[in-house]
Amino acid sequence: MLNKIKIFLDTHSIGQIFHLGHKKVVWKKVTEIKPGQKIAVVNNNKSDWDEIISIKKIPRQKVYDIEVQGTHNFVGNGIIAHNTKLDGLSLTPDGQVTVDYNVSPEVLASLGYDGTKNEIENTFEGGNFFSEVPTEKDILNAIPKLFLRIGQYRLGILGAAGNHFLDLMKITEIQDSEIAKKFGLVEGQYIFLLHTGSGLLGQYASYLYTPKRKEHLSQKVILEIGKFLFKTDYRKELKELWKKIEAFKDRQEFFAYDDASVEGKLFITSHNAAANQGYANRSILTHQLDMSIEKALGKNPELDMLYDMPHVFVHREKNHFGKDVWAHRNGTVRANGPARMNHPLFSQTGEPVFIPSSMSTPAYICAATDENSSTFFSASHGTGRRKNPETDIPEDKDGLFDKMKARQVKLFNAKSKGVVMQDSAYYKDVEEVITGMEENKIVKAVAKMQPVAVLMY
């Protein structure tokens, strides 16, 4: 049994949320544990769970720092623990970059019902874009450490790019009762709709490998600093790549990679790491939302996640018109019908597709169909912006708040200069968009939602 515990410790590192039996567990800082939680212990050579009854602070004592090579996990005083000296950057076994802000002991704590239900199961690719576990060196060969640092310090931030938001929505109409029941949706239900990103890691990674335009001078400066400080084994190949990218800018064609080339492999590694960072950011925000609700209401909301999917990504996919291809989606989500989904629920319903519109207009939850092969099983991730805005555009933030109040939607924060550009006047009619998507058999509308409160930068 001790050997089994050793194997378990060697294969589960800090920052990784995983399942142990029927429990969702995670390494947790000692400073974060509290009475009522359970921690992993070893009793009679078997792993078990002990509930924390009380916590008592004692004076400082002389202790020893034990470091176990590789995972830094060990059993101390019968408690499964973790202790390591990190420089702030760490990799989980599935390739996610994680952060240890404090050098403090960690214990394996059961999240029990504290965590979001179905978070791993209902995340695209289980929250991991890597098919094979990368090493830390693989990541640092593909992404400058500066970019990882930027992503590190922006974890848990909703984001200012575009229309990142957290919406409290009310389901006002069920349009497909059978699928809605399987999704757990009912009329009058309140749900959260969250749109966030990878904390700038994806943006800077894309600047490094594509001709994507830099929107601000600061982005150009950070990109050049990142290149200059980039300690990679493939500097020669990347310098040649950057010359090609510079010569390619402003062209209409897509910039392409050979997936077997050094540059292609570095690009995919960079992309996958940034995608995983996006998952991690969403997970942290969901946890913060969970804790905020519990603090305000004094009750665990027991959040249950319907789905988390990316909408700017490159993904290897099987059997599109008889071929395996790289599908590059930008502004769209994968929309596999039931027949293409290897999922206990979505193989019955089709992949969930969310169609938000603007901060004050309805949104839809949809399900993908099997009759959508012409789009490589893809769907829009929103209504999109109008070419010509409507005339009722607010002149300033005060006008925006007045318009939101008139529509009975509470707007929070809204401190950015560009928030007025997210007004409904700039977005297409969601009813027209849904009608077109249904007529083309891309999705089936399942539920219509109305915004109640919106948090936006």
Secondary structure, 3 states (H helix, E strand, C coil): CHHHHHHHHHHCCCCCCEEECCEEEEEEEHHHCCCCCEEEEEECCEEEEEECCCCCCCCCCCCCCCCCCCCCEEEECCEEEECCCCCCCEECCCCCEECCCCCCCEEEEECCCCCCECCCCCEHHHHCCCCCCCCHHHHHHHCCHHHHHHHHHCCCCCCCCCCCEEEEEEEEEECCHHHHHHHCCCCCCEEEEEECCCCCHHHHHHHHHCCCCCCCHHHHHHHHHHHHHCCCCCHHHHHHHHHHHHHHCCCCCCCCCCCCCHHHHHHHHHHHHHHHHHHHHHHHHHHHHHHHHHHHHCCCCCCECCCECCCEEEEEEEEECCEEEEEEEECEEECCCHHHCCCCCHHHHCCEEEECCCCCCCEEEEEECCCCHHHCCEEECCCCECCCCCCCCCCCHHHHHHHHHHCCCEEEECCCHHHHHHCHHHECCHHHHHHHHHHCCCEEEEEEEEEEEEEEC
